[in-house]
Amino acid sequence: MTYLELVNAVLRRLREDEVSFVSESDYSKMIGDFVNDAKRLAEDSWDWTGLYTEVPLTTVSGQNLYTLTGFKDRSKVITVHNETDNCVVRLESLKRIRQLDLGTDSALGTPIYYCIDSLDSNGDLRIRLYQTPNSAKELSVYGIKRTGLLTEDTDEVLIPTNPIVQWAYAYALRERGETGGQSVSEQALFAQNDLATAISLDAAHHPEDLIWETV
């Protein structure tokens, strides 16, 4: 569903007229804000299949810090693979990598560890490698890329949309104060159950992520 379709789905439940664009009225703009609030809540509740993505990263000799464009603070890196040498770049703590950097001074080599270092000025995650690459390497960064605010009418979401609609409806009922028979608490419980159902269905695509293993 698009941003506009989500807003209209909430407006219908409120027995309000649909709009042709989200910014058509102050009320529809407020519903748009509720839709964005609900989208963020739903996105942050689970590592949805639709948010999995893989991005290429080409290293530069002598540089160990790289920006993952589009990976904001709510995103998550799962694995990093060195395609050039066909090996896994393993996760290590930032503290340990900084210690290794100090111990080896300016040594260059093939990256064997990575960590999330910081955010750049655009709010994108920065990944630090150890060792500092001694040549161009093709890496694949695989992870969960959570999205920003919906702003355009045609913007689409990549996760199940019904929990978004139900939570946005609950937020709108709370703001309105009178609900014509549907209480805010009842709607919030319905929305929570709908989100739980969507998560359980999506989890079936990745059963291995729900298996605890001892090492």
N, C-alpha and C positions, 0 to 999 in steps of 0.2 A: 504494500500500500504506500501511496505517496503521502507527504505531509498534509496536503489538502484533503485527501481521502480520510486520513486519521482524524483531522479536525471535524470534518462533516459527520463522521461516525459518532463522535462524542456529542455534537450538536443535536443529532437526531434523538439520541437517548435523553437529552435534556428537553426534548419537544420544542426545539428551536429551528428556525429556518436554516437550510444549508447555505453556504456562501460560495462564491465563484473563485475567491482567492482568500488566503489566510488573513491578510491585513485589511479585509473589507470593512470591519467594524472593530471598535475597541473590545467588544465581547469576544469576537472570533480570534483576535490577537491574544487575549487572555487564555482562551482555550488552547491556542497554539503553544503558549508557555507551559500549560499543564501537560500537553502532549510531550514536550521536550523533557519535562521533569519525569514523566512516566517512562519515557524511553531510556533515560539515564538509569533509573532504578532497575528496569528490566535488564539492560545491558550489563550492569554491574553485578547482577545476581547469579550469573552463570557464564562459563566460557562457551558461548553459542557456536555451533558449527558454522553458521554464516559469517562469523567474525574471524575464522582462521584464515591466515594469509601468509604468503611467502614472498619475501622481497630480496632481490639480489644486492650484494654489496661488494664492490671492488676495492681492495685495499691499495694503499700507496706506500711505497718504501719509505720507512722512517716515520710513519704516522700511526699512532695507536688509538686515537680517539675518533669516532665516526658518529654522525647523526643518522638516526633512523627516521626519515621524513614521514610524517603522518602518524607515527607511534607516540601518542600523547601519554600523559602521566597515568591514565587509566588502562593503558595497553600492557601487554605482557609478552616477553620473549620466552619461547618454550625450548627451542633448539637452535644451534648454529652449526652449519656444516661447511667444511672446507671442500668445495667442489674441485678445486685445482689438484689437491693432494688426496682427495677422497677419504677424508677423516673427519671425526667429530671435534669441534671446538667445545671444550667442557666449561661448564659454569664454575666460577670461583668467586670468592668474596672480594669486594673492592679493597678491603684492608690487606688481604693476602697479595693481590696483584700489585698494589702499591709497594708492599714490602719487597716483592720480587724485582720490581723496577729499580728500587733503590740498590738492591744487592748486585744487580748486573749492570748498573750504570746505563750505558746507551747500547747495550747488546741488541742485535737484530737477529731475527730468525723466523721460523714458521709459527703462527699463532696457535697456541694449544689451550688457552683459557680466555674466557670473556666474562665481563660483568656489566651491569648497568651502572653507569658512572654518575650521570646528572641529567639535567634538562638544558636544552639550548635556549636562545632568546625567543624562539617561536613555541616553546613548550614541548618540543620533540625530545624523546629519549636519546641519550648518547651512550654508545657502547664502547667500552675500553677493552683492548686486546693485549694479551701477553703471550709470546714475545711480540715486540714491535715488528711488523712485517718487514722483511728484507727485500720483497719484490711484490709485484701485483698478484694478488690472490683473489679468486672468485669465491665469495662466500654466499651461502643462502641462509637468511634469517627467517625462521618460522615462528609465528606467534599469534596472539589474539590482538587484533587492531580495533579497539573501540572507537566509535565515531563521535564527532562533535555535534553541535546543535543543528537541528533541521532549520533551514532558513528559507529555502525556495519552495514554492508550491509543489514542484515536481520531485523534490528530494525523496528518496526511498530509504526504508530501513531494511536491515539485513537479518533481523531476528523475528520470531513470531510476533504478529501485530496485535492479537487479541488481548494479551496482558497489558499492552500499552494503552489500548482503548479503555479497558476496564479500570486501570489505575487513574487515567486522566479523567474519566467519568467520576470516580470517587473524589478526586481533588476538586472538580467542579461542583459536586454536591456539597462538599464542605464549605466552599466559598458562597454558594447560593443561600444556604441556611434552611431553605424549605425544599422538600424533595418529592412531594406528592405521593408519599407512601413508602418510598425507598430510603431507608436510613443510611447515613454515611458509614456506620459500623458494619451494616449488612453488606454494602457495596465493597468496602475494603476487604472483608472476609472473602467475598466472591472473587475479587481481583487477585488476592493472595493465592487462593485455590487454583485459579486459572493459570497463574504464573508457575505454581508448583507442578501442575500437569504438563505445561509446555516444557519445563526443565526435564521432567522425567522422560518425555518423548524424545527430546533432543539427546539426552544422556544415552539412550539406546544406540545411538550412532557411535559412541565411544565407550563401550563397556570396560575397556582396559583402564580407563582413567579412574574408575571406581573400585579397582582392586588394590588392596593394600598388600605390599610385599615386604618381607623381612630380608635384610641384606646380611 
